[in-house]
Amino acid sequence: MWPFGKSTADRVKDALNAQPQLKDLGLQVTESRGNVTVSGMVPNDRYGRLVSVVAEGINGVKSVDVSGLVAEETTPVAASAPAQPAPGAPTPTISAPNIGTPAAAPKKAASPSIEAELKEAEDNSKIAKAVHSALKNNGELKDDPIDVLQSGKSIILRGVVDNDHEQRLAEQLARAVPGVAAVDVSGLKVAAGAKELTKEKDEDSGDTVYTVKPGDTLGEIAQKYYGNAGEYKKIAHYNNISNPDLIKVGQKLRIPS
């Protein structure tokens, strides 16, 4: 069950790939202790600002480093004016061009329409960021694992809350943010004990961590996180457990995506 077993880096990737301007760029995302680094090729340096505001809407992200983004050359360099011959000097001979080696065409600057799309996407993502802040500043919701994505001026809430009241509250807070046209909560699930199940994280990997309690089995743990006891094999493999029937009270298990 999302977001259980979904690392912060994976959720940032999901958010980036939800943006039409970013989904085909193949950006790489890494995360450590809430600090996210995004790298890869982008058409121009305006994309860095869009990447930052999208990533900042993801629960658990403390900072975003986009210094690893490499912008392609989009603005042609102006050629220097040819030097004028001194008065009385002989007219220089102009050599015939090399027909077999055509001059490289200057790269085109980004079209105004692309720039307008990026500006609109960036503005919309700032609305999503404002919704994320509103949720985090609410005493009942601040510890719930809720990500905020956007589609145009519509907000998408994805994650899990403890009860129906918190789900309605999250929707109300999102709708109250200026600029929000609609709110989709179909991806915001209700699961009792959600805060407890997601509060412990591996600081380096961002993985959700579960501490084994008396009477626990891997099947029961898998049921809690995935809604399917049969997924116990995934947890066992991820934690190098050779015998799934042998887990110890107090043992910390990382929950894979």
C-alpha positions as CSV (number, residue, x, y, z in Angstrom):
1,M,0.0,0.0,0.0
2,W,1.4,3.4,-0.9
3,P,3.3,5.2,0.7
4,F,4.4,2.3,2.8
5,G,7.6,0.9,1.4
6,K,8.0,3.8,-1.0
7,S,11.2,5.7,-0.5
8,T,11.4,9.5,-0.5
9,A,13.5,9.3,-3.7
10,D,10.9,7.1,-5.4
11,R,8.1,9.5,-4.5
12,V,10.0,12.5,-5.8
13,K,10.5,10.6,-9.1
14,D,6.7,9.9,-9.2
15,A,6.0,13.6,-8.7
16,L,8.5,14.7,-11.4
17,N,7.2,12.2,-13.9
18,A,3.7,13.5,-13.3
19,Q,4.7,16.8,-14.9
20,P,4.4,16.8,-18.7
21,Q,7.4,19.1,-19.0
22,L,9.6,16.7,-16.9
23,K,8.4,13.1,-17.5
24,D,10.5,12.3,-20.6
25,L,13.7,13.8,-19.3
26,G,14.9,10.7,-17.4
27,L,16.0,12.6,-14.4
28,Q,17.9,10.8,-11.6
29,V,16.9,11.3,-8.0
30,T,18.8,10.4,-4.8
31,E,18.0,11.2,-1.2
32,S,19.8,11.1,2.1
33,R,18.3,12.3,5.4
34,G,15.7,14.3,3.6
35,N,18.1,16.0,1.3
36,V,17.2,15.3,-2.3
37,T,19.6,15.6,-5.3
38,V,18.2,15.7,-8.8
39,S,20.6,15.3,-11.8
40,G,20.3,14.9,-15.6
41,M,20.0,16.8,-18.8
42,V,17.3,19.6,-19.1
43,P,16.6,21.8,-22.1
44,N,17.4,25.1,-20.2
45,D,18.1,26.4,-16.8
46,R,14.5,27.4,-16.1
47,Y,13.8,23.7,-15.5
48,G,15.8,23.7,-12.3
49,R,13.2,26.0,-10.6
50,L,10.4,23.7,-11.7
51,V,12.1,20.6,-10.4
52,S,12.7,22.3,-7.0
53,V,9.1,23.4,-6.4
54,V,7.8,20.0,-7.5
55,A,10.2,18.0,-5.2
56,E,9.4,20.3,-2.2
57,G,5.8,19.1,-2.2
58,I,6.9,15.6,-1.2
59,N,6.6,14.6,2.4
60,G,10.0,14.2,4.1
61,V,11.9,16.4,1.7
62,K,14.0,19.0,3.6
63,S,16.1,20.4,0.8
64,V,16.5,20.0,-3.0
65,D,19.8,20.2,-4.8
66,V,19.5,20.8,-8.6
67,S,23.2,21.6,-9.2
68,G,23.5,18.3,-11.0
69,L,21.1,19.4,-13.7
70,V,22.9,20.2,-16.9
71,A,21.2,22.7,-19.2
72,E,21.6,22.3,-22.9
73,E,22.8,25.3,-24.8
74,T,19.7,27.1,-26.0
75,T,20.8,30.7,-26.6
76,P,23.0,31.3,-29.7
77,V,26.2,33.3,-29.1
78,A,26.2,36.5,-31.0
79,A,29.0,36.6,-33.6
80,S,31.5,39.4,-33.4
81,A,31.3,42.1,-36.0
82,P,34.0,41.8,-38.7
83,A,36.9,44.2,-38.4
84,Q,36.8,47.1,-40.8
85,P,39.9,47.7,-43.0
86,A,41.8,50.8,-42.3
87,P,41.4,53.7,-44.8
88,G,43.5,53.2,-47.9
89,A,44.2,49.6,-47.1
90,P,43.7,47.0,-49.8
91,T,40.4,45.2,-49.8
92,P,41.0,41.8,-48.2
93,T,40.4,38.7,-50.4
94,I,37.4,36.6,-49.4
95,S,38.1,32.9,-49.8
96,A,35.4,30.7,-51.3
97,P,33.5,28.7,-48.7
98,N,34.3,25.1,-48.2
99,I,31.3,23.6,-49.9
100,G,31.9,20.1,-48.3
101,T,31.9,21.4,-44.7
102,P,28.8,23.5,-44.0
103,A,28.9,25.8,-41.0
104,A,27.1,24.5,-37.9
105,A,23.8,26.2,-37.4
106,P,23.4,28.0,-34.1
107,K,21.2,26.3,-31.6
108,K,17.8,27.8,-31.2
109,A,16.6,29.5,-28.1
110,A,13.6,28.0,-26.3
111,S,10.4,29.1,-28.0
112,P,8.1,31.6,-26.2
113,S,5.4,28.9,-25.9
114,I,7.8,26.6,-24.0
115,E,8.8,29.4,-21.7
116,A,5.1,30.1,-21.0
117,E,4.4,26.5,-20.3
118,L,7.3,26.3,-17.8
119,K,6.2,29.5,-16.1
120,E,2.6,28.2,-15.7
121,A,3.8,24.8,-14.4
122,E,6.1,26.5,-11.9
123,D,3.3,28.8,-10.7
124,N,1.0,25.8,-10.3
125,S,3.6,23.9,-8.4
126,K,4.0,26.8,-6.0
127,I,0.3,26.4,-5.2
128,A,0.9,22.7,-4.5
129,K,3.8,23.7,-2.2
130,A,1.5,26.1,-0.3
131,V,-1.0,23.2,0.2
132,H,1.9,21.1,1.5
133,S,2.8,23.8,4.0
134,A,-0.9,24.1,5.1
135,L,-1.1,20.4,5.9
136,K,2.2,20.4,7.7
137,N,1.2,23.3,9.9
138,N,-2.0,21.5,11.0
139,G,-1.6,19.8,14.3
140,E,-3.7,16.7,13.3
141,L,-2.1,16.1,10.0
142,K,1.5,17.2,10.4
143,D,2.7,13.6,11.1
144,D,0.7,12.0,8.4
145,P,2.6,10.8,5.3
146,I,0.9,13.0,2.7
147,D,2.4,14.1,-0.7
148,V,1.0,17.0,-2.7
149,L,1.1,16.8,-6.5
150,Q,-0.6,19.0,-9.0
151,S,-2.2,18.7,-12.4
152,G,-2.8,22.2,-13.7
153,K,-4.4,24.1,-10.9
154,S,-5.9,20.9,-9.5
155,I,-4.3,19.4,-6.4
156,I,-3.7,15.7,-5.9
157,L,-3.3,14.4,-2.3
158,R,-1.6,11.0,-2.1
159,G,-0.7,9.1,1.0
160,V,-2.4,7.8,4.1
161,V,-4.3,9.2,7.1
162,D,-5.6,7.6,10.3
163,N,-9.3,8.2,9.8
164,D,-12.1,9.7,7.7
165,H,-12.0,12.9,9.7
166,E,-8.4,13.5,8.8
167,Q,-9.1,12.8,5.1
168,R,-11.9,15.4,5.0
169,L,-9.7,17.9,6.9
170,A,-6.9,17.5,4.4
171,E,-9.3,18.1,1.6
172,Q,-10.7,21.2,3.3
173,L,-7.3,22.7,3.9
174,A,-6.2,22.1,0.4
175,R,-9.3,23.7,-1.1
176,A,-8.8,26.8,1.1
177,V,-5.4,27.6,-0.5
178,P,-5.7,30.5,-3.0
179,G,-5.4,29.3,-6.6
180,V,-6.6,25.7,-6.0
181,A,-9.3,24.8,-8.6
182,A,-10.0,21.2,-7.5
183,V,-8.8,18.6,-5.0
184,D,-8.4,14.9,-5.7
185,V,-8.3,12.7,-2.6
186,S,-8.8,9.3,-4.3
187,G,-5.1,8.5,-3.6
188,L,-5.4,9.5,0.1
189,K,-6.1,6.3,1.9
190,V,-7.4,5.7,5.4
191,A,-5.6,3.2,7.6
192,A,-5.7,3.1,11.3
193,G,-2.3,3.6,12.9
194,A,-0.8,5.2,9.8
195,K,1.3,7.6,11.8
196,E,2.8,4.8,13.8
197,L,3.6,2.7,10.8
198,T,5.4,5.4,9.0
199,K,7.1,7.5,11.7
200,E,10.3,5.5,11.8
201,K,12.7,5.9,8.8
202,D,16.1,4.8,7.8
203,E,17.9,8.2,7.7
204,D,20.3,7.3,4.9
205,S,17.9,5.5,2.5
206,G,14.6,7.0,3.5
207,D,13.1,3.5,3.8
208,T,10.2,3.0,6.1
209,V,11.4,0.9,9.2
210,Y,9.3,-1.4,11.3
211,T,10.4,-2.6,14.8
212,V,9.2,-6.2,15.4
213,K,6.8,-6.5,18.3
214,P,5.9,-9.6,20.4
215,G,3.7,-12.0,18.4
216,D,4.5,-10.4,15.0
217,T,5.0,-12.5,11.9
218,L,6.3,-11.4,8.5
219,G,2.9,-12.2,7.0
220,E,1.2,-9.9,9.5
221,I,3.7,-7.1,8.9
222,A,3.3,-7.5,5.1
223,Q,-0.5,-7.3,5.6
224,K,-0.1,-4.0,7.5
225,Y,2.1,-2.3,4.8
226,Y,0.9,-3.9,1.5
227,G,-2.6,-5.2,2.3
228,N,-1.3,-8.6,1.3
229,A,0.3,-11.1,3.7
230,G,1.8,-12.9,0.7
231,E,4.3,-10.0,0.3
232,Y,6.3,-11.3,3.3
233,K,8.8,-12.7,0.9
234,K,9.7,-9.2,-0.3
235,I,10.4,-8.1,3.2
236,A,12.5,-11.2,4.0
237,H,14.6,-10.8,0.8
238,Y,15.1,-7.1,1.3
239,N,16.4,-7.7,4.9
240,N,18.5,-10.8,4.1
241,I,16.3,-13.1,6.2
242,S,16.9,-16.7,5.2
243,N,14.1,-18.1,7.4
244,P,10.9,-16.0,7.3
245,D,9.7,-17.8,10.4
246,L,12.6,-16.5,12.5
247,I,12.3,-12.8,13.4
248,K,13.1,-11.4,16.8
249,V,11.3,-8.8,19.0
250,G,13.1,-5.5,18.6
251,Q,14.5,-6.4,15.2
252,K,14.3,-3.5,12.7
253,L,13.0,-4.3,9.3
254,R,13.2,-2.0,6.3
255,I,10.1,-2.1,4.2
256,P,10.9,-2.1,0.5
257,S,8.9,-0.4,-2.3
